[in-house]
Amino acid sequence: MMEIAQSELPHPVPVAAESLLEPGLHPVDPAYVAVLRIVTLLNGVPLAIGATAADQLAICAVEGPVWLLTVAAWLLVVLAVTLLPSRRYARMGYALGADELRVARGYVFRTDTIVPFVRVQHIDVGQGPVERRYGLSHLVVHTSGTHNSTVTLPGLPSEQAAMMRDAIRQHIRSDFA
Amino acid sequence: MASSVDPAAIPAAAADDELPWRRLSPLTLLLAVVRLGPQSVRMIPALAAIGIAGSWTYVVPAMVLFLLISLGFSWLAWARFRWRIGDDAIVIESGIWDRQHRTIPFDRIQDVSIEQGLIGRALDLAKVGFETGAATEGDDGDGGLDSISMDDAAMLRTTIRGWRALPTAAPANDGVAAAAPADADSDALLFHMTPRQLLVAGLFNFSLAALAVVGAASQWFDDLLPFEVFDPRDWMDLARQTGVDSWVDAHRWVAGFGAVAALLLVGFATGIVRTTVTNWDFRLSLGPRAFRRQRGLTTRTDVAIPLARIQAAIVATGFIRCRWGWHELRVQSLASDGQEERDHQLVPFAQLADIDAVLAPTGLSRPPEGLEWHVPPIMAQAWGGLLFAALASIGGAGALALGHWPGVAGLVLGGAALAVTAINIGKHRWADDGAVLYIWRGWFLPRLTILPFAHVQSADVQTGPVLRRLGCVAVTLGVPGDSNLASHGIDAVPVAQAFALRQRLLAMRTRRA
């Protein structure tokens, strides 16, 4: 039955040219790149400002090499904002199988997780302020246990996240039959 | 999957607006005001700073501003929080900026807790929590409803209990906890420890922790003693005054032997005392549906461990004690009692035959003969140790070349790392018989994890720069409950083998829900 549900899912993304996923995995929404970029910027700039302040005040005081830390921090932020998001997007994939959810992410350290629907305890669909601007949501699946008990799939169009949630929920319901 | 649900039901489920959205009780805001009391303590340093800076006139406005802002946030959180009873799940929406939509299916709710504080009772409010077995509930505080009216809470509980009663095929293993307080006489005694066994176990628990205690104590009683315990000069002075130094000089071998013997005595005595205190009169018995464990000399504990809640078993030993066949048995259980013991020790110290007898009622067993054991590639296990050994040796040699004699330490460390790495190779290995995964790990403290496929909740396949080059991945499994000793993962498995294993693991999921 889930094959039907899957075909109903709006697949808004034609598989992007730069996608580097194994066959069977779907990429997330390309707008996720922009979300990552803005979130990284919002997190990174205060850190860089902090590093600059520390550099100018503390390193100056001990007469260490001034500017080194400042330049490094800002360079890192620029790299993290410009290069990394599209790479992370290209490696982020998911598959909604007949009875399991598969989420793969990362390259240098790649993780590929499968959660059988039967094991799902409860489901969250969350949306941060940046995601809202791009109409995206993230799906969080909770299983029991301490290791690995939450699996997050970001970068889904909101209505698709809701549909996936309902599809998984249907499975939980029919599990006891 | 034996799912009899009509496909057409799926879109319907998305639109089941049978019951309208509800809010938390507006009286919750009153609770928020009360909770501000303790919170505003944090404001005191800030207020004091303002005051000390000389502007006492700002203190009251600052206080009022703080209260208003806090109340504003409480109100916003209240206004952005709503919940609803769907036809098969509780739905909760929360969050001021980060919106979260949580679905908790009735089928997954083990228990509904209703909590009423003093103020809650006065306002007829109740805090409702949902026990689902997921680890995150409670810690972020939005797993439940805080707070709704008592009537609503009771109604909610009735609804969920009614749902639980409906599907008759639901597994009946949930009534287990209630069966625990059976009278001890009817239970079959599976294992108990005689004083002799305690003594042997204590000998193997050799520990120099007592020395650390003495050291710590001497820190406290520093001023009371006429000399510094950790200052060798004081000891030399003492020796010179009493004439011991000349005696030691004359009988060097005897003195050295005496020192070692004293250390050994302290170590063995500590082990025996500790083992005796915790495991005195250790009794493990089997009730109708649960193990029952009693032990302890000063604090006697009596723990029931429901069989149906057991997720995995761990057989642990040590590199010396395993020569005499002594092992320990622990189980990882869904219900872990308290924070100190996250897994449950069923057998502290016994021969394998005794352990097999205890394992039998759990349906688990030690790996049968003739299983095909897989060993991760040598490099996958050794690269970390080799890298460390190489770095330490290079550093040490470099230092020596520059004429710094402490560089020897680097060489020694490198050699030791090399030795440990070599010994460890092949100690981590795994096998499966199609229904149970067996993982061996460790050389110093070898341990075997026995994990039934049916208890695997999720499966990760991970790779990094080194593993990728070796064509391997690491497999990590999510298992309910928690354990210090269990390892639900394999460090390196060739890619194809790993994916095949994962498929086999997750195919078992329908056996037990």
Chai-1 contact restraints between the chains, C-beta under 6 A:
chainA,res_idxA,chainB,res_idxB,connection_type,confidence,min_distance_angstrom,max_distance_angstrom,comment,restraint_id
A,M1,B,P7,contact,1.0,0.0,6.0,A-B,restraint_1
A,I4,B,P7,contact,1.0,0.0,6.0,A-B,restraint_2
A,A5,B,I10,contact,1.0,0.0,6.0,A-B,restraint_3
A,D99,B,M1,contact,1.0,0.0,6.0,A-B,restraint_4
A,F109,B,G464,contact,1.0,0.0,6.0,A-B,restraint_5
A,R110,B,T463,contact,1.0,0.0,6.0,A-B,restraint_6
A,T111,B,D460,contact,1.0,0.0,6.0,A-B,restraint_7
A,T111,B,Q462,contact,1.0,0.0,6.0,A-B,restraint_8
A,D112,B,V461,contact,1.0,0.0,6.0,A-B,restraint_9
A,T113,B,D460,contact,1.0,0.0,6.0,A-B,restraint_10
A,I114,B,A459,contact,1.0,0.0,6.0,A-B,restraint_11
A,V115,B,S458,contact,1.0,0.0,6.0,A-B,restraint_12
A,P116,B,L506,contact,1.0,0.0,6.0,A-B,restraint_13
A,P116,B,R509,contact,1.0,0.0,6.0,A-B,restraint_14
A,V118,B,R509,contact,1.0,0.0,6.0,A-B,restraint_15
A,R119,B,Q457,contact,1.0,0.0,6.0,A-B,restraint_16
A,Q121,B,R108,contact,1.0,0.0,6.0,A-B,restraint_17
A,Q121,B,T132,contact,1.0,0.0,6.0,A-B,restraint_18
A,Q121,B,G133,contact,1.0,0.0,6.0,A-B,restraint_19
A,Q121,B,A134,contact,1.0,0.0,6.0,A-B,restraint_20
A,H122,B,I104,contact,1.0,0.0,6.0,A-B,restraint_21
A,H122,B,T132,contact,1.0,0.0,6.0,A-B,restraint_22
A,I123,B,T103,contact,1.0,0.0,6.0,A-B,restraint_23
A,D124,B,Q100,contact,1.0,0.0,6.0,A-B,restraint_24
A,D124,B,R102,contact,1.0,0.0,6.0,A-B,restraint_25
A,V125,B,H101,contact,1.0,0.0,6.0,A-B,restraint_26
A,G126,B,Q100,contact,1.0,0.0,6.0,A-B,restraint_27
A,Q127,B,R99,contact,1.0,0.0,6.0,A-B,restraint_28
A,G128,B,D98,contact,1.0,0.0,6.0,A-B,restraint_29
A,P129,B,W97,contact,1.0,0.0,6.0,A-B,restraint_30
A,H142,B,A134,contact,1.0,0.0,6.0,A-B,restraint_31
A,T143,B,Q457,contact,1.0,0.0,6.0,A-B,restraint_32
A,T143,B,S458,contact,1.0,0.0,6.0,A-B,restraint_33
A,T143,B,G478,contact,1.0,0.0,6.0,A-B,restraint_34
A,S144,B,G133,contact,1.0,0.0,6.0,A-B,restraint_35
A,S144,B,A134,contact,1.0,0.0,6.0,A-B,restraint_36
A,S144,B,P480,contact,1.0,0.0,6.0,A-B,restraint_37
A,G145,B,Q457,contact,1.0,0.0,6.0,A-B,restraint_38
A,G145,B,G478,contact,1.0,0.0,6.0,A-B,restraint_39
A,G145,B,V479,contact,1.0,0.0,6.0,A-B,restraint_40
A,G145,B,P480,contact,1.0,0.0,6.0,A-B,restraint_41
A,T146,B,A135,contact,1.0,0.0,6.0,A-B,restraint_42
A,T146,B,D482,contact,1.0,0.0,6.0,A-B,restraint_43
A,H147,B,G478,contact,1.0,0.0,6.0,A-B,restraint_44
A,N148,B,S458,contact,1.0,0.0,6.0,A-B,restraint_45
A,N148,B,G478,contact,1.0,0.0,6.0,A-B,restraint_46
A,S149,B,A135,contact,1.0,0.0,6.0,A-B,restraint_47
A,D166,B,A13,contact,1.0,0.0,6.0,A-B,restraint_48
A,D166,B,A14,contact,1.0,0.0,6.0,A-B,restraint_49
A,R169,B,T103,contact,1.0,0.0,6.0,A-B,restraint_50
A,Q170,B,I10,contact,1.0,0.0,6.0,A-B,restraint_51
A,Q170,B,A13,contact,1.0,0.0,6.0,A-B,restraint_52
A,I172,B,P105,contact,1.0,0.0,6.0,A-B,restraint_53
A,I172,B,D107,contact,1.0,0.0,6.0,A-B,restraint_54
A,R173,B,D88,contact,1.0,0.0,6.0,A-B,restraint_55
A,S174,B,S3,contact,1.0,0.0,6.0,A-B,restraint_56
A,S174,B,V5,contact,1.0,0.0,6.0,A-B,restraint_57
A,D175,B,A513,contact,1.0,0.0,6.0,A-B,restraint_58
A,F176,B,P167,contact,1.0,0.0,6.0,A-B,restraint_59
A,F176,B,A169,contact,1.0,0.0,6.0,A-B,restraint_60
A,F176,B,A170,contact,1.0,0.0,6.0,A-B,restraint_61
A,A177,B,S4,contact,1.0,0.0,6.0,A-B,restraint_62
